[in-house]
Amino acid sequence: MVFTAAVALLGVSCSREDADSRVVRMGCFPNVTHVQALVARNMSRHGDGWFERYLPGYSFEWYTYNAGPTAMEALFGKTADLTYVGPSPAINAYAVSNGRALRLLCGAVNGGSALLVAPGKGISQPADFKGRNIATPQLGNTQDVSCRAWLAKNGLKTTLEGAGDCRVSPTPNAMQLQLMKQGDIDACWTVEPWVSRLERDAGAALLVQEPDVVTTVLAARTGWLKAHPQEAAAIIRAQRELTQWIQEHPQEAQRRVVEELTELTQAPMEPQLVASAWARLKLTDDIDLPGLRQFVQDAQACDLLDRVPDIRGIIYQPQEEKEDNRP
């Protein structure tokens, strides 16, 4: 299991919440697939926060993670209340906690992830991956699970220790480009804007795209939800209306994403790169339950996940949470 460390933290996450707290701690990744988070974070940084409009008197603190497993550790450790995250780490945390740790509030982005192969490697079909080294953002993150599941479906064995027909190497997104240029990795399963950057700057070719697969959802700790049901309702409404605003104002949203990615990565983010990535995103409010079930199956097939409580329970139902709180 990926979240062995999270099990030890579970007891901490179940301690009493401060229902009077007026600080909301939110997490996100420096990826275009976290577009709602980047736009909202940018607005907060400029003193006109989006979520703040829906919760007057509250302040929002933003935290950044490289990939999902790290974000889940933050939820378990109560250093974050909500986070944008991929489905696989959220499902894993849900399973490890026997369905107690978190709930998904709404969808955010589908698509924007892909498997790319380095130029000159002669890789054009699954059989060509034998003996190759493939990078993913982090062990157990959504792209890591997708990669391992795709390889398995095509008859290629991988293991968590790196043995097997090919090697899957957890590699931070920011390092993937240089490693591919150096020839240290043969392929990469990642998300935007890193997909577009590998295409443009490393000459990588797209082999597999996932235009409809769930990439990003908004998750929250159950402890925080039970202590703040009205705030949770306001955040859900804010998230839905933010998604609509981004769809109606794509140029302004892209400008804010460029500015925020530049701030977070401390490196210039070219507007054309974000524009290229934008074309592969599908913004959504919905949570794709069949898609979540597929991720459960994929993670189990890769030995990254054991038993999972009924996956329908991962979706936030305010009335059910109230009933759970009855004496």
JOQUIPE-V657736 format. One record per backbone hydrogen bond with DSSP energy under -0.5 kcal/mol. NH is the residue of the N-H (numbers start at 1). CO is the residue of the C=O. E is the energy in kcal/mol with one decimal. If there is no record, write none. Layout:
# JOQUIPE-V657736
((NH CO E) (NH CO E))
This chain:
# JOQUIPE-V657736
((2 304 -0.8) (4 1 -0.6) (7 3 -1.3) (8 4 -0.9) (9 5 -0.9) (10 6 -0.7) (10 7 -1.0) (12 9 -0.7) (13 9 -1.7) (14 10 -1.0) (15 12 -1.6) (19 17 -1.1) (21 18 -1.6) (24 59 -2.7) (25 23 -0.5) (26 24 -0.6) (26 61 -3.2) (27 82 -1.7) (28 63 -1.7) (31 29 -2.0) (32 192 -1.0) (33 192 -1.1) (34 31 -1.8) (35 32 -0.9) (38 34 -2.4) (39 35 -2.6) (40 36 -2.5) (41 37 -3.0) (42 38 -2.2) (43 39 -2.2) (44 40 -2.4) (45 41 -2.3) (46 42 -1.3) (47 44 -1.7) (48 43 -2.7) (53 49 -0.8) (53 50 -0.9) (54 50 -0.7) (54 51 -0.9) (55 51 -1.0) (58 55 -2.0) (59 22 -2.5) (61 24 -2.6) (63 26 -2.7) (65 28 -2.4) (70 67 -0.5) (71 67 -1.4) (72 68 -2.5) (73 69 -1.8) (74 70 -1.5) (75 71 -1.6) (76 72 -2.7) (77 73 -2.4) (78 75 -1.2) (79 74 -2.3) (80 74 -1.1) (81 25 -2.5) (82 25 -2.2) (83 219 -2.5) (84 27 -2.3) (85 217 -2.3) (90 86 -1.2) (91 87 -2.7) (92 88 -2.4) (93 89 -2.5) (94 90 -2.2) (95 91 -2.4) (96 92 -2.9) (97 93 -1.8) (98 95 -1.8) (99 94 -3.7) (100 97 -1.0) (103 220 -2.2) (104 314 -3.3) (105 103 -0.5) (105 218 -3.1) (106 218 -0.9) (107 285 -2.7) (108 216 -1.5) (109 216 -1.7) (110 282 -2.6) (111 213 -2.8) (112 280 -0.7) (114 190 -2.2) (115 208 -2.9) (116 114 -0.5) (116 188 -3.0) (117 205 -2.5) (118 186 -2.7) (119 202 -0.6) (121 118 -1.0) (124 122 -0.7) (128 125 -1.6) (129 126 -2.2) (130 127 -1.3) (131 165 -4.1) (132 129 -2.3) (134 132 -0.5) (134 167 -3.4) (135 187 -2.4) (136 169 -1.6) (137 189 -0.6) (141 138 -2.4) (145 141 -2.4) (146 142 -2.3) (147 143 -2.6) (148 144 -2.4) (149 145 -2.7) (150 146 -2.4) (151 147 -2.4) (152 148 -2.3) (153 149 -2.5) (154 150 -1.0) (155 152 -1.9) (156 151 -2.8) (159 163 -1.1) (162 159 -1.3) (165 157 -2.1) (166 157 -1.1) (167 132 -3.0) (169 134 -3.5) (169 167 -0.6) (170 168 -0.6) (171 136 -4.3) (175 172 -1.9) (176 172 -0.8) (176 173 -1.1) (177 173 -0.6) (179 175 -2.0) (180 176 -2.3) (181 177 -2.4) (182 178 -2.1) (183 179 -0.5) (183 180 -0.8) (184 179 -2.3) (185 179 -1.0) (186 133 -2.8) (187 133 -1.3) (188 116 -2.5) (189 135 -2.8) (190 114 -2.1) (190 188 -0.6) (192 112 -1.8) (194 191 -1.1) (195 191 -0.8) (197 193 -2.2) (198 194 -2.4) (199 195 -2.0) (200 196 -2.5) (201 197 -3.1) (202 197 -0.5) (202 198 -1.2) (203 199 -0.7) (204 198 -2.2) (205 117 -2.4) (207 115 -3.1) (208 115 -1.6) (210 113 -1.7) (215 109 -2.1) (216 109 -2.5) (217 85 -2.9) (218 106 -2.6) (219 83 -2.8) (219 217 -0.6) (220 103 -2.4) (221 81 -2.4) (222 101 -1.9) (225 221 -2.2) (226 222 -2.6) (227 223 -1.5) (228 224 -1.6) (232 228 -2.3) (233 229 -2.0) (234 230 -1.9) (235 231 -2.3) (236 232 -2.3) (237 233 -2.1) (238 234 -2.5) (239 235 -2.8) (240 236 -2.3) (241 237 -2.4) (242 238 -2.3) (243 239 -2.2) (244 240 -1.8) (245 241 -2.3) (246 242 -2.6) (247 243 -2.0) (248 244 -1.7) (249 245 -1.5) (253 249 -2.5) (254 250 -2.6) (255 251 -2.1) (256 252 -2.0) (257 253 -2.3) (258 254 -2.7) (259 255 -2.1) (260 256 -2.5) (261 257 -2.9) (262 258 -2.0) (263 259 -1.8) (264 260 -2.8) (265 261 -2.6) (266 262 -1.2) (267 262 -0.7) (270 268 -0.6) (273 270 -0.8) (274 270 -1.6) (275 271 -2.4) (276 272 -2.0) (277 273 -2.2) (278 274 -2.5) (279 275 -1.1) (280 277 -1.9) (281 278 -1.7) (282 110 -2.3) (284 108 -2.1) (288 286 -0.6) (289 287 -1.2) (292 288 -2.0) (293 289 -2.3) (294 290 -1.8) (295 291 -1.8) (296 292 -2.0) (297 293 -2.2) (298 294 -2.6) (299 295 -2.7) (300 296 -2.3) (301 297 -2.3) (302 298 -1.3) (303 300 -1.5) (304 299 -2.8) (305 299 -0.8) (313 310 -2.1) (314 311 -1.7) (315 312 -1.3) (316 104 -2.5) (320 317 -0.6) (321 317 -2.0) (322 318 -2.0) (323 319 -2.0) (324 320 -2.1) (325 321 -0.9) (325 322 -0.7) (326 323 -1.4))
